[in-house]
Amino acid sequence: MNRSAHIGAPSHAFTAYGWQHGYLADALQAWTEDLAMTEPQATHFGYVHEGAARLQHNGHAWMLHAGQYFCVPGRFTLSARSSRGVIMRRAGWRGLFMIGGPVEHKGRLRYIDQCSDTTLVQPVRRGDPCLNLLYFPAGVFQTAHTHPSDRLGLVLSGRGTCVARNAGADARIALEAGMIFCIHANGRHHFATDRGDEMRVLAYHPDSDCGPADDDHPMINRTIVDGVSARNLAAIRTTGDTTLERS
């Protein structure tokens, strides 16, 4: 496996990767040919960047086309069929099976500096990983910022620039469709686009600080007993461990 020595290194904010089949970093890999994922306790988030691929899981099969994404817990196989794409791995966590897309052009949620975001795969529980679409309109110059954990990404379309603090100095990295990258935890960076160029990016987050929780989700909040939400009625709340999906 070709694993990056930069993952987790605080002095290095940004690493770009080429289209090499197999692992590019500990939680990131690309495919250009058939592959099989064999870990029963891992979940993989993926995206078809070009072509079409056949996904097989638990005795079922689906054809996925460019622009589609997936979340698959446990074992699966992917028949590349002249496609290429990326996969992000979360070990020791069991997500919900999902196939979606093709992704929309712009995000549905406001982000920063006129950028927008759509959470494509939502956290199953608060704190769980998620997969996102980021949209950068033309003429954006983001505020410099950091993230508390690694961000694994793929430029879906368009072009732009990432200014990242690498080895103590700001480096300007040209971004274009098909670039695979990692923004390392706490690495200072920002994105920019020229006036005539917009850009779309797929971004995997290994954690989150939002999403449903046992005391805050649509079912419990909107169950009303004599005018009171069941969220506030401890006597009728379900108790015990309900996290079987994580086993």
N, C-alpha and C positions, 0 to 999 in steps of 0.2 A: 504494500500500500504506500502511496505517495502522500504522506501526511505533512501538512505545513508546520514548520517549527515556530511560526508566528502566532498560532492560535493562543489567545490568552496573554500574549506578551504586552504589557502596558505601554511600552515605548513605540509600538507599531500599531497605527490606527487602521490601516487599510491594506488588504492583500487581494490581488487579482489572480485568477486561475485561467488556464487554457482549457480547451475541450479535450480532455484526456479521459478515456473510459476508466471508471473506478473511483476510489476515494481520492479526493483532493485535500481534505482535512478530516478531523475526527468525526464530525457530524455532517459532512458535505461530500456528495459524490455526483459525478456526471455519468450519463450513459450515451453510448454511440452504438452499442450492440446489446444482445440479449443479456439479462441478468436475473439472478435469483436472490431474494432476501430471505434469510433462514432464521432470524432471531424471533422467537415466539413472544418475548416480552418487550419488544421495541415497536415504535410506530414511525412510519415514514411519510413525509409530506413530499409530493412531487409535482412537477410541471412539465408538460410536453412543449418544447420550444419549437421544434420543426417536425414535420411528417406526422405519422400515426403509429401508435403502439398498442399492443394487445396486453391487457392486464388480467391476470388470473389469480383468484383469491377464493379459498374455501369452496372449490368446485364450480365457480362461476367465472365468466369471462366478459370483458368489456373492451370495445375499441375506443381508444382515446385519440383525439386529434389536437393539432397545434392550438394552443390557447387554453387547453383544459388542464385542471389540476386535480390532485387526489390526496386523500389521507387514508392510509391503510395500516391497521394494527396487525401485528404478527407476520406470518410468512406470506410471500406472494412471488410471482414471477412476472417478468415484463419481456415481451417479444418486441424487439426494437423496430423491425420492419423499416429500415432506413430512416428512423427517427432519431432525435437526440433531445435530451432534457436533463433536469437536475432533480436530485433527491436530498432532502434534509432528514436526518435521523434523530429521534429522541429515544434514548435507551431507558428501560425500566418504567415505561409509561404506556398505558393502553388507551389510545384514542378511539373515536367513533369512525367507522368506515364512511367515506364520502367521496363522491366524484362531482366536480362542478365545472362551470365554464361553458363556453369560452369567456375569459375575463372581460369586463367592460372597459371602455376607453378611459374613463375618469373615475376617481374615487367618489363615494357617497358621503363621506364624513370630512369635515374641515380639519386640516392639519396645521402646519405653520407656514407663514410667508407665502400664502396663496396656494400652497400645495394641498392635495386631498388624498384620502385613504379609504379603502374598503377592506374590512376584515373578511377574507374569503373563507377561512376555516376558523370559526369562533372557539375560544377557550371552552372546554366542556365544563370545567369548574374554574372559579377564580384562581389565577396563578398558573393555569395550564398553558402550553404553547399555542401559537396561532400563526396563521399564514395571511399575508397582507398584500394588497396592490397599492402602490404609491404612484401618484400622478403629479408631475412637475410641469406646469404650463411654461410657455416660452417667456424668457426674460426674468427668470427667478434667480435670486441670490439669497440663499438661506442664511439664517442666523447660525453661527457655529455652535455645536452642541455635542453631547455624548450620550451613550446608552449604557445601562447597567449590566448588559449581557451582550454576547456576540449577536450580530445581525448577519444572516446569510442571505445573499441576494443574487438576482439575475436581472440584467437590463433587458426588458421585453421589447421595447421599441424606442426610437428616437436617439438623441445623443445629449450629452451634457458633460459636466466636469465635477469631480470630487476633489476638494481641497482637504487633505488629511495630514495630521501631525504624525509624521513618520520619522523615527530616530531623532526627535527633538526639533525638527524643522518642518514647515509646511510644504507638502508635495502636491502638485497639481496632476491629477490622473484623468486622462480623457476616457469618457464612458461612451460606449456605443452598443447597439443591440447585440445580444449574445454574450456579453461579458459576465462572467461569474465572479463573485467577490465575497469577502467577509469584512465587515467593519467590527473590529475587535472591541471587547468590553472596555468602556471608559476611554475609548479613543476619540479625541477631539476631531471633528470634521464638519463639513457642510457641502451641500450640492448647489450647483448653478447651471442654468441653461441660457443659451444665447437668445436674442430676440426672435430669431426665426426657427428655433428648435424647442420642441417639447420632449418629454421623456416619461416612460413608464417603467416601473421597477417592481419585481416580485421580492418580498422581504419576509423571511422566516424569523420569528421571535421564539426562543426556547422557553420563555416564561411570560407572564402578564400580571397586571394588578387589577384586572376587571373580569367580569364574567359572573355566572350564577354561583351562588353559595347556598348552603342548607337553609339559611335564614333570610335569603334574598334571591328569589327566582319567580318568574311569572305565575307559576301554578300556586305557590303558597301566598304570594302577595295579593293575588286576585281571587282568592277563596274567602268569601265574606260570611261571617257568622254574626247575625244580629247587628250588622253595621260595622263590625270589627274585622280587620284582616287577620287571617289565621297566622300570619307572621308574628302577631302580638299575643297569640293564645298558646302559651307553653303547654297547657294541660292536654291539648289535642295533637300536639306536634309529634311526628314520627321520631322515635329514638333508635339508637344503635347504628351500626356501620352499614351504610348504603353504597359504599364505594367498590362494589364488586367489579365494575368495569376496569378498575386499575389492577386487578389481580392477573 
